[in-house]
Amino acid sequence: MKSLMKNLGLLLIIIAAVVLIAIFFTGSSAVNDNAVLGGSVALMVVGLILHIVLNKKFAE
């Protein structure tokens, strides 16, 4: 469980990147949908912040 919490931020970043890559390669109309793109960017930012905070917490 501790390793999952430590890597939770990275998992969120990877999930957001996979969503963006999948949308691009499928040629979906969601490429022009700001809600999907904004949600993926928000997920990346939250993942980055979680990664920094959780790694600092578990390093101590």
Buried (B, 14 or more C-beta within 10 A) or exposed (E): EEEEEBBBBBEBBEBBBEBBEEBEEEEEEBEEEEEBBEEBEEBBEBBBEBBEEBBEEEEE
